[in-house]
C-alpha cells in the first residue's frame, strides 16, 4: 500500500478497526491488555454515531463490549489533555455498571465492569509508575491486599511510556499491541509483525480500513484539529493562562478565555481546559 496506514489511536480509526465483524482482533487486544484470555461476545453498535467532520462532539466516543460470562468492558482512547480525567473515568465506569440494571432485576444481576483508558499523555498521579499500564480496584487500607469486590476494575495505559519499555522487553505482547496502536508505520511494528501473527492480522485489517478515502479524510482532519488545539494550548501554557484557569482563578477569567480564543484555541479545547460548557463559553466569547 502506497499510503501510510491510518493511526489506530484516532477514535474514528479505532472504531472502524475494532468493529462487529472483527471481534477476534478485539479479543486479542483485550487479552494482551488484561493479561488473561478474553472472548468478546458483542459490541454496542449504538456507541457509533456517523460523523462528517472532526469537530462533531457527538461522533465516536468510547467502545463498549460484552465479554464471555457477561463481563462489561469499556474502552476509551484520550489523546488530548482533559482536566479531572480520573473523576471522569470513575463517572464513566459507574454509568456502565448501573446501566446493566433494569427495574425488574436485583443487584445480583450486575456483572463485573472493566474500564480501559488509553492515554497519549501522562497523568500526574502516575508519574512515578514505570510500567505503561496500571490496574485499579477497591482494596482495604490495612493490608492493601483484600479486594472489596471484583466488579470494579479500571486499567490505565500510557502510550508515552511504551517505546522505552518495548525496547527493554520486545517480546511483551502488551507492549507490542500498544506500539501498534501508537504508530503502525514504525520500523518496530514492522519487526513485531514478523513473529506476532495477531499484530500481522490486525495490520492487514488496518490496511483495508486505510483504503477508505472518506475515513482517511475524516482521520486526517481530526489529526490536524488536534495538532492545532495543542499548538493553541501550548501558547496558553507559556503565557500562564492554562495554569491560571486550572487553579480556579476567577478574576479575569473571561479575558483569559478570550485571549486564548483569539490565539487559535477552539471551543472544544477551551471546553476541555476550563470545564465550562459550550453554551457558557459562547456567551463569554459573544459568538
N, C-alpha and C positions, 0 to 999 in steps of 0.2 A: 504493500500500500504506500503510495507516494506521500500522502498527507500524514501528519503525526496523529497518533491516537489521541482521542479526547481524554481529558483528565477525569478519572472516576471520582475524585473528591468533590467535584462540582455536583450539586444536588440533582440537576437535570440529567446529568450523565449517570450518576449513581442509580437513579430510579429506572432509567432506561436499561441499564445493565442488569440490575437485580430485579427483574420483573417476574410476573407469574410463571412464564414459560422457562425461567432459569432458576427454579428453586434449588436445584442441585448445587449451583455455584454459590448461592446464598448460604446453603447448608455448610459448604466447605469454608466459606469466610467465617461464619459464626463458630464453627468447630475450632478454627485456628485462634479466634479471639477468646473464646470461653474455655479453651483447653479441655474440652470434653466432646464426645460425639453428639452432634446436633443434627436433627432432621426437621427441616422446615415443612410444615403441612400446607400453609397458605399465607398470603399476604393480604393486607387490607387495601383493596383496589380503590376504595373511596378516598384514600390519602393522596391519590394522584389527581391533580387538577391541571388540565392542559393550560399552557401559558404561551404567550406570543412575544413577551419581552422580558428582559432580566429584572425589571423593576416591579413586576407584579407580585405583591406580597402574598396573595392567595394562590400562589403556584405550588410547587412541590415543597413539602415540609419534611417531616420525619417518615421513616419507613416502619410500618408495624407488621409484625409477623407472628403467626402462631406456630409453636414448635410441638413436636411429638409429646404427648402427655398433657397437652393443654396449656403449657407454659407460654406466656405472652412476652414478646420481645420487641422493644422499640429502639430504632437506630437513627441517630441524628448526626450529621456532619456539620460542624460550625467552623467556617473559615475566617470569619471576622470577629474581632473582639466584641463581646457582649457583656455589659455590666450585670452583676448579680447572677452569673451563669449557674452557680451551684443551687441557688434558690429556684431558678427556672427549671433546672434539671429535676429537682425534687417535685416541683409542681407537675411537670410532665409525667413523672413516674406515678404520682398519686392519681392523676387523671386516667392513665392507662389501667391502673389497678381497680379503681372504683367503677369504671365503665363496664366491667365484666358483670356487675351485679344488676339484676332486674328485680322488680318488686316481688315476684314470686320466689326468688332464690333466697337461700340462707347464706350466712357468711362463710360457711364451709365450702361453698361452691367457688370461692375466689382461688385463683391459681397463681403460682409464682409469676412475678413480673420482673423482667430484666430491662433496664435502660442502658443503652450503649451510646456514649458520646465520643465522637471522634473530633478532636480539635486540631486546628492548624496554628495554634499558638499555645503558650504555656500558662496554665493557671498559677497565680502567685502561691496558692496553698500547696502546690505540688513542686515548687522549685527545688526542694531538696530530695525529691524522689528521682533516682537514676533511671529506673525502668520506664518504658514507654507506656505501660498500662498499669492501672491500679483498680482493684475491686473493693467495693464498699458494701458493708452490711451493718446491721444494728448489733453491737456487741456489748457485753457487760463492762462496766468501768473497772471492776476489781481485778479481773484476770485478762480481759481483752480477748478471751478465747470462746466464751459461751455466746452463741448466736441466739438472739431472741426469736427470730423467725427466718425461715429460708425463703419466704415470699418476696422479700426485698433484696434486690441485687442491682448495684449500679457499677458500671465499668466505664472508666475514663481512659481514653487513648490519646497520646500527644504525638502528632506526626513529626514535630520538630526534633524529637529525640531519637527517631528511628534509625537514621543513617549511621549514627555513631554506634548504636547497639548492633545493627546489622553487620557492620564491618568487623565487630568483635565476635559475633555469633551468626555467621552467614547461613547456617543450616536451621535456624529457628524459624518455624513456619509462620508464627505470628508476625515476626519482623518482615518476612518475605511478602506476606499479604499487604502489610501496611506500606512497604516500599512500592508495591504495585499501585495501591490507591493514591499514593503521593505523586508518583511520576512513572507511568508505564513506559515512557520513552527512554528511560535511563539505561545506561550500559549494565548497571547492576541487575535490573529486571530482565534484561536480555540474557544474562548469565543464569538467573534464577529459573527461567523457563526451560532451560536445558535439562534440569533434573526434577523440577516440580511440575507434574502433569496438570495439577489443578490450576496453577497460575497460567500455564500454557493454554488451557481450555478457556479460562476467563479472558485471556488476552485475545484469543481468536474471536470470542463473542464481542469484545470491545472493538475489534477491527470492523465487524459488521455494523455495530452501533455508530461508529465514527464515520461510516459511509452515508449516514443520513444527513443530507445537506441542511435540512431545516433545523435539526437538533444541533448540528455544528454551528449554525448561525446564532442560535439562542445561547449556546455554551460560550461562544467567543464574546458575545455581547455581555454576558453575565460576568465573565472573567475581566473584561475591560472595565465594567462598572465597579467591580471590587477593587481593582487597581486604582481607579480614580478616587474611590472612597478612602482608600488607605493613604493616598497622597494628601488628601484634604485633612485627614485626621492627624497625619504626621505633622503637617503645618500647624494645626491647632495645638498639638502637644508641645511643639517647640516654643510656641508663644505662651504656654502655660494655661491655655484655655481649657483643654480637656481635663487637666488636673483640678482646676478650679471647680468645674462642673461636678466632677466625681466626688469631690469633698463636700458638695452640697452648698456651695457659696451662692446665696440667693441674690446678693447685691450685684447689680449689673448683669444678671443672667441673660436678659433679653438682648443686651448689647453684644454679649459674647456669642450668643447663638446667631445673631445677625451677621457678625463678623465672619464666623465660620462658614455660613451660607454664601456670603459674598466671595469667599476664597475657595469655593468649589465643593463644599460638603453638601451631600444630597439630603433630602428629607429622611430617607431610610437610615443613613449613617447618623444623622442627628437624633433620630428616634432611638437608635441603639445606644448611643453615647449618653444621652440625657435621661432616658427613661420616660420622656414625655410622649404623649400620643400625637398622631399626625394632625389631628384637629387643633390641638393646642399650639403645636409648632407653626402651623399655617397661620394661626391667629397672630402669633408673635411676629411672623415674617410679613404679615399683611399680604398673603397670596391666596 
